[in-house]
Amino acid sequence: MKMIGKLRIPNKQTEKKLMSKKYHVPVIGHFANKSVEFRSIIEASAATGIHYSLIFEACIGKIYTARNVIWEFKKGNHYIKYKAFYINASTNYKRKVGFNG
C-alpha cells in the first residue's frame, strides 16, 4: 500500500486517479472561524480527513459543503475551466429517466 502524505492508496487505479491534474490545484477551505489555503486537494484531504472527491465536488459547485466546510478553488484559470465544465455537463444532460430504466 502506497502513501501520499497521510493518504493511503490501496491500488494502482486509485494512484492513477490521484495523480490527475484536477486534484493538484490550490483550494481554500472556509471553516467556521477561519479560512485556510491548501496547495492541493490531496493536501487538504490529508489535513482535514475529508475525502478528496467531496472536496473537488464542493469546489465545482456540485455540492454546497463537504462536512460543514465551504470549499472553493483559489481563483485562476483552473477555477474557470472546471466551473465551465460542470455547467456545460449539466446543461447538456438530456436523459429523462433514471439509470435503471
Secondary structure, 3 states (H helix, E strand, C coil): CEEECCEEECCHHHHHHHCCHHHCCCEEEECCCCEEEECCHHHHHHHHCCCHHHHHHHHHCCCCCECCEEEEECCCHHHHHHHHHHHHHHHHCCCCCCCCC
